[in-house]
Amino acid sequence: MLYTNLKHLESAEDHKIALSENENVMVICGRMGPMCVPVYVIAETLEEEYSHVKFYDMEFDNPESSVIRSLPEVVGFKGTPLTIYYKSGKVVRATARIQTRKQVEAILNEEFSPLIKA
């Protein structure tokens, strides 16, 4: 289990439900390591500001996280965390490794702007 304040996805079924129930979703798939923890903290601090986005984590080493690790968008990625941004159940962006708050906000604003209707 990941020790974050984010909502945890513990199974492929949890992942499926999160995507089906929410239009804008960010999932951080990682470990409790130095490249991952800063991204969890960023997501935790942005949850209130981006109330139209649901933030989750999923443990990279959990066999159930194959729903993320096997995505075509991350196949060539090296390192954790894998951060996946979904809109209406579809991957719209994926990143790997550490990200700054500015980088995460730029993606959230571009992909999930509440002013843009897809």
FIKOLZA-1660 file (N, C-alpha, C; in steps of 0.1 Angstrom, whole numbers, plus 5000, padded with zeros to 4 digits):
% residues 118
   i   px   py   pz ch aa at
   1 5008 4988 5000  A  M  N
   1 5000 5000 5000  A  M CA
   1 5009 5012 5000  A  M  C
   2 5004 5023 4993  A  L  N
   2 5011 5035 4993  A  L CA
   2 5006 5044 5004  A  L  C
   3 5015 5051 5011  A  Y  N
   3 5012 5059 5022  A  Y CA
   3 5010 5074 5018  A  Y  C
   4 4999 5076 5011  A  T  N
   4 4996 5090 5006  A  T CA
   4 4982 5093 5011  A  T  C
   5 4979 5106 5009  A  N  N
   5 4965 5110 5012  A  N CA
   5 4956 5110 5000  A  N  C
   6 4961 5104 4989  A  L  N
   6 4952 5102 4977  A  L CA
   6 4943 5090 4979  A  L  C
   7 4933 5090 4971  A  K  N
   7 4925 5078 4970  A  K CA
   7 4933 5067 4964  A  K  C
   8 4932 5055 4969  A  H  N
   8 4940 5044 4964  A  H CA
   8 4932 5035 4955  A  H  C
   9 4938 5031 4944  A  L  N
   9 4932 5021 4935  A  L CA
   9 4940 5008 4938  A  L  C
  10 4933 4998 4943  A  E  N
  10 4940 4986 4947  A  E CA
  10 4938 4974 4937  A  E  C
  11 4929 4976 4927  A  S  N
  11 4926 4966 4918  A  S CA
  11 4923 4972 4904  A  S  C
  12 4924 4963 4894  A  A  N
  12 4920 4967 4881  A  A CA
  12 4905 4971 4881  A  A  C
  13 4897 4965 4889  A  E  N
  13 4883 4969 4890  A  E CA
  13 4881 4983 4896  A  E  C
  14 4889 4986 4906  A  D  N
  14 4889 4999 4912  A  D CA
  14 4892 5010 4901  A  D  C
  15 4902 5006 4893  A  H  N
  15 4907 5015 4882  A  H CA
  15 4895 5017 4872  A  H  C
  16 4889 5007 4868  A  K  N
  16 4878 5007 4858  A  K CA
  16 4866 5016 4864  A  K  C
  17 4863 5014 4876  A  I  N
  17 4852 5022 4883  A  I CA
  17 4856 5036 4883  A  I  C
  18 4868 5039 4887  A  A  N
  18 4872 5053 4888  A  A CA
  18 4871 5060 4875  A  A  C
  19 4875 5053 4864  A  L  N
  19 4874 5059 4851  A  L CA
  19 4860 5061 4846  A  L  C
  20 4851 5051 4850  A  S  N
  20 4837 5052 4845  A  S CA
  20 4829 5062 4853  A  S  C
  21 4833 5065 4865  A  E  N
  21 4825 5074 4873  A  E CA
  21 4830 5089 4873  A  E  C
  22 4841 5091 4866  A  N  N
  22 4847 5105 4866  A  N CA
  22 4852 5108 4853  A  N  C
  23 4849 5121 4849  A  E  N
  23 4854 5125 4835  A  E CA
  23 4869 5128 4835  A  E  C
  24 4874 5134 4845  A  N  N
  24 4888 5138 4845  A  N CA
  24 4895 5131 4856  A  N  C
  25 4905 5123 4853  A  V  N
  25 4912 5114 4863  A  V CA
  25 4927 5115 4861  A  V  C
  26 4934 5116 4872  A  M  N
  26 4949 5115 4872  A  M CA
  26 4953 5104 4881  A  M  C
  27 4960 5094 4876  A  V  N
  27 4965 5083 4884  A  V CA
  27 4980 5083 4884  A  V  C
  28 4985 5082 4896  A  I  N
  28 5000 5081 4898  A  I CA
  28 5003 5067 4902  A  I  C
  29 5010 5060 4894  A  C  N
  29 5014 5046 4896  A  C CA
  29 5028 5046 4900  A  C  C
  30 5031 5043 4913  A  G  N
  30 5045 5043 4917  A  G CA
  30 5048 5036 4930  A  G  C
  31 5059 5040 4936  A  R  N
  31 5063 5034 4948  A  R CA
  31 5065 5046 4958  A  R  C
  32 5070 5042 4970  A  M  N
  32 5073 5053 4980  A  M CA
  32 5088 5056 4979  A  M  C
  33 5092 5060 4967  A  G  N
  33 5106 5064 4965  A  G CA
  33 5108 5078 4962  A  G  C
  34 5120 5083 4961  A  P  N
  34 5124 5097 4959  A  P CA
  34 5119 5103 4946  A  P  C
  35 5116 5096 4936  A  M  N
  35 5110 5101 4924  A  M CA
  35 5095 5102 4924  A  M  C
  36 5089 5094 4932  A  C  N
  36 5074 5093 4933  A  C CA
  36 5068 5102 4944  A  C  C
  37 5074 5102 4955  A  V  N
  37 5068 5110 4967  A  V CA
  37 5065 5124 4963  A  V  C
  38 5074 5131 4957  A  P  N
  38 5071 5145 4953  A  P CA
  38 5059 5147 4944  A  P  C
  39 5056 5137 4935  A  V  N
  39 5045 5138 4927  A  V CA
  39 5032 5135 4934  A  V  C
  40 5032 5126 4944  A  Y  N
  40 5021 5124 4953  A  Y CA
  40 5017 5137 4960  A  Y  C
  41 5028 5143 4966  A  V  N
  41 5026 5155 4974  A  V CA
  41 5020 5166 4965  A  V  C
  42 5024 5168 4953  A  I  N
  42 5019 5178 4944  A  I CA
  42 5004 5175 4941  A  I  C
  43 5001 5162 4938  A  A  N
  43 4987 5159 4936  A  A CA
  43 4978 5161 4948  A  A  C
  44 4983 5158 4960  A  E  N
  44 4976 5161 4972  A  E CA
  44 4973 5176 4974  A  E  C
  45 4983 5184 4970  A  T  N
  45 4981 5199 4972  A  T CA
  45 4972 5205 4961  A  T  C
  46 4970 5198 4950  A  L  N
  46 4962 5203 4939  A  L CA
  46 4948 5198 4939  A  L  C
  47 4945 5188 4948  A  E  N
  47 4931 5183 4948  A  E CA
  47 4920 5193 4950  A  E  C
  48 4922 5202 4959  A  E  N
  48 4912 5212 4962  A  E CA
  48 4911 5222 4951  A  E  C
  49 4922 5226 4946  A  E  N
  49 4922 5236 4935  A  E CA
  49 4915 5231 4922  A  E  C
  50 4918 5218 4919  A  Y  N
  50 4913 5211 4907  A  Y CA
  50 4901 5202 4911  A  Y  C
  51 4891 5207 4917  A  S  N
  51 4880 5199 4922  A  S CA
  51 4873 5191 4910  A  S  C
  52 4875 5195 4898  A  H  N
  52 4869 5188 4886  A  H CA
  52 4877 5177 4881  A  H  C
  53 4888 5174 4889  A  V  N
  53 4897 5163 4885  A  V CA
  53 4898 5153 4898  A  V  C
  54 4897 5140 4895  A  K  N
  54 4899 5131 4906  A  K CA
  54 4913 5125 4906  A  K  C
  55 4920 5126 4917  A  F  N
  55 4934 5122 4919  A  F CA
  55 4934 5108 4926  A  F  C
  56 4942 5099 4920  A  Y  N
  56 4944 5086 4926  A  Y CA
  56 4958 5082 4926  A  Y  C
  57 4961 5072 4934  A  D  N
  57 4974 5065 4933  A  D CA
  57 4972 5050 4931  A  D  C
  58 4982 5043 4926  A  M  N
  58 4981 5029 4925  A  M CA
  58 4996 5024 4926  A  M  C
  59 4997 5013 4934  A  E  N
  59 5010 5008 4937  A  E CA
  59 5016 5001 4925  A  E  C
  60 5028 5005 4920  A  F  N
  60 5034 5000 4908  A  F CA
  60 5036 4985 4909  A  F  C
  61 5040 4980 4921  A  D  N
  61 5044 4966 4922  A  D CA
  61 5032 4957 4924  A  D  C
  62 5020 4962 4925  A  N  N
  62 5008 4954 4926  A  N CA
  62 5005 4948 4912  A  N  C
  63 5003 4935 4912  A  P  N
  63 5000 4929 4899  A  P CA
  63 4988 4935 4892  A  P  C
  64 4979 4940 4900  A  E  N
  64 4967 4947 4894  A  E CA
  64 4970 4960 4886  A  E  C
  65 4982 4966 4889  A  S  N
  65 4986 4978 4882  A  S CA
  65 4990 4975 4867  A  S  C
  66 4989 4963 4863  A  S  N
  66 4992 4960 4849  A  S CA
  66 4982 4967 4840  A  S  C
  67 4971 4972 4845  A  V  N
  67 4962 4980 4837  A  V CA
  67 4968 4993 4833  A  V  C
  68 4978 4997 4841  A  I  N
  68 4985 5009 4838  A  I CA
  68 4998 5006 4831  A  I  C
  69 5006 4997 4837  A  R  N
  69 5019 4993 4831  A  R CA
  69 5019 4988 4817  A  R  C
  70 5007 4983 4813  A  S  N
  70 5006 4977 4799  A  S CA
  70 5000 4987 4789  A  S  C
  71 4997 4999 4793  A  L  N
  71 4992 5009 4784  A  L CA
  71 5002 5012 4773  A  L  C
  72 4997 5012 4760  A  P  N
  72 5007 5016 4749  A  P CA
  72 5014 5029 4751  A  P  C
  73 5007 5038 4758  A  E  N
  73 5013 5051 4761  A  E CA
  73 5025 5051 4770  A  E  C
  74 5027 5040 4778  A  V  N
  74 5038 5039 4787  A  V CA
  74 5048 5028 4785  A  V  C
  75 5046 5020 4774  A  V  N
  75 5054 5008 4772  A  V CA
  75 5069 5012 4771  A  V  C
  76 5073 5023 4765  A  G  N
  76 5087 5026 4764  A  G CA
  76 5093 5034 4776  A  G  C
  77 5084 5037 4786  A  F  N
  77 5089 5045 4797  A  F CA
  77 5098 5038 4806  A  F  C
  78 5108 5045 4812  A  K  N
  78 5117 5039 4822  A  K CA
  78 5115 5047 4835  A  K  C
  79 5113 5041 4845  A  G  N
  79 5112 5048 4858  A  G CA
  79 5098 5050 4863  A  G  C
  80 5097 5053 4876  A  T  N
  80 5085 5056 4882  A  T CA
  80 5085 5070 4888  A  T  C
  81 5074 5076 4890  A  P  N
  81 5060 5071 4888  A  P CA
  81 5056 5072 4874  A  P  C
  82 5046 5064 4870  A  L  N
  82 5039 5066 4858  A  L CA
  82 5027 5075 4861  A  L  C
  83 5025 5086 4855  A  T  N
  83 5014 5094 4858  A  T CA
  83 5005 5095 4845  A  T  C
  84 4993 5090 4847  A  I  N
  84 4984 5089 4836  A  I CA
  84 4972 5099 4838  A  I  C
  85 4969 5106 4827  A  Y  N
  85 4958 5115 4827  A  Y CA
  85 4947 5110 4818  A  Y  C
  86 4935 5108 4823  A  Y  N
  86 4924 5102 4815  A  Y CA
  86 4913 5113 4814  A  Y  C
  87 4907 5114 4802  A  K  N
  87 4895 5122 4800  A  K CA
  87 4884 5113 4794  A  K  C
  88 4873 5112 4801  A  S  N
  88 4862 5103 4797  A  S CA
  88 4867 5089 4794  A  S  C
  89 4876 5084 4803  A  G  N
  89 4881 5070 4802  A  G CA
  89 4892 5068 4792  A  G  C
  90 4896 5078 4785  A  K  N
  90 4907 5076 4775  A  K CA
  90 4919 5083 4780  A  K  C
  91 4931 5077 4777  A  V  N
  91 4944 5084 4781  A  V CA
  91 4946 5096 4772  A  V  C
  92 4948 5107 4778  A  V  N
  92 4951 5120 4770  A  V CA
  92 4965 5124 4772  A  V  C
  93 4972 5119 4783  A  R  N
  93 4986 5123 4785  A  R CA
  93 4992 5112 4794  A  R  C
  94 5004 5110 4793  A  A  N
  94 5011 5101 4802  A  A CA
  94 5026 5106 4804  A  A  C
  95 5030 5106 4816  A  T  N
  95 5044 5110 4819  A  T CA
  95 5051 5099 4828  A  T  C
  96 5064 5100 4828  A  A  N
  96 5071 5091 4837  A  A CA
  96 5082 5099 4845  A  A  C
  97 5085 5094 4856  A  R  N
  97 5095 5100 4865  A  R CA
  97 5089 5113 4872  A  R  C
  98 5098 5119 4879  A  I  N
  98 5094 5131 4887  A  I CA
  98 5089 5142 4878  A  I  C
  99 5080 5150 4884  A  Q  N
  99 5074 5161 4877  A  Q CA
  99 5074 5173 4887  A  Q  C
 100 5075 5185 4882  A  T  N
 100 5073 5196 4891  A  T CA
 100 5059 5200 4892  A  T  C
 101 5055 5208 4902  A  R  N
 101 5041 5213 4903  A  R CA
 101 5038 5221 4890  A  R  C
 102 5047 5229 4885  A  K  N
 102 5044 5237 4873  A  K CA
 102 5041 5227 4861  A  K  C
 103 5049 5216 4860  A  Q  N
 103 5046 5207 4849  A  Q CA
 103 5033 5200 4850  A  Q  C
 104 5029 5196 4862  A  V  N
 104 5016 5189 4865  A  V CA
 104 5005 5199 4862  A  V  C
 105 5006 5211 4867  A  E  N
 105 4996 5221 4865  A  E CA
 105 4994 5224 4850  A  E  C
 106 5005 5225 4843  A  A  N
 106 5004 5227 4828  A  A CA
 106 4995 5217 4821  A  A  C
 107 4998 5204 4825  A  I  N
 107 4990 5193 4819  A  I CA
 107 4976 5194 4824  A  I  C
 108 4973 5196 4836  A  L  N
 108 4959 5196 4841  A  L CA
 108 4952 5208 4834  A  L  C
 109 4958 5219 4833  A  N  N
 109 4952 5230 4826  A  N CA
 109 4949 5228 4811  A  N  C
 110 4959 5221 4805  A  E  N
 110 4957 5219 4791  A  E CA
 110 4946 5208 4788  A  E  C
 111 4947 5197 4796  A  E  N
 111 4938 5186 4793  A  E CA
 111 4925 5186 4800  A  E  C
 112 4924 5193 4811  A  F  N
 112 4912 5193 4819  A  F CA
 112 4906 5207 4822  A  F  C
 113 4909 5217 4814  A  S  N
 113 4904 5230 4816  A  S CA
 113 4888 5229 4817  A  S  C
 114 4882 5235 4828  A  P  N
 114 4868 5234 4829  A  P CA
 114 4861 5243 4819  A  P  C
 115 4868 5251 4812  A  L  N
 115 4863 5260 4802  A  L CA
 115 4861 5254 4788  A  L  C
 116 4869 5243 4786  A  I  N
 116 4869 5236 4773  A  I CA
 116 4859 5224 4774  A  I  C
 117 4850 5223 4765  A  K  N
 117 4841 5212 4764  A  K CA
 117 4845 5203 4752  A  K  C
 118 4848 5190 4755  A  A  N
 118 4852 5181 4745  A  A CA
 118 4840 5175 4738  A  A  C
% end
